[in-house]
Amino acid sequence: MKKASLILTILVSFFFFSNLKAQTNEAFYAGKWIITVLGTPYGDVKMGFVIEKKEGKYSGLVQDSTGVEISKISSIEEAGKAITVSYNAMGYDLSVQLEPADDDNLKGVLNNMFDTKGIRVKETK
């Protein structure tokens, strides 16, 4: 009976620990991201977000697909696991809500109208 109890405990523990995720990185969003805005009147639009976290606050800039700066990010607000990135481009105030899809991918929405997806740009050494 003790063996059965021990085996059951091990199996339950294995199941429990396999469903746990590692603690979320405090600066998860820091780095370079390629964000694709899907289904705009101009087709799918790609842009780069360069985000850094200093002294507990996020900041950054928005780039076009060639890496040229479009705008500085005016604010990044955190709400749980998600962030809202606000910036101005071509005279429009824009905001993108983003949340992790997995360790290197994001999903979200631009101005509550257009779905977005993002992928982390990994630096090669």
Buried (B, 14 or more C-beta within 10 A) or exposed (E): EEEEEEEEEEEEEEEEEEEEEEEEEEEBBBBBBBBBBEEEEEEEBEBBBBBBBEEEEBBBBBBBEEEEEBBEBEEBEEEEEBBBBEBBEEEEEBBBBBBBEEEEEBBBBBEEEBEBBBBBBEEEE
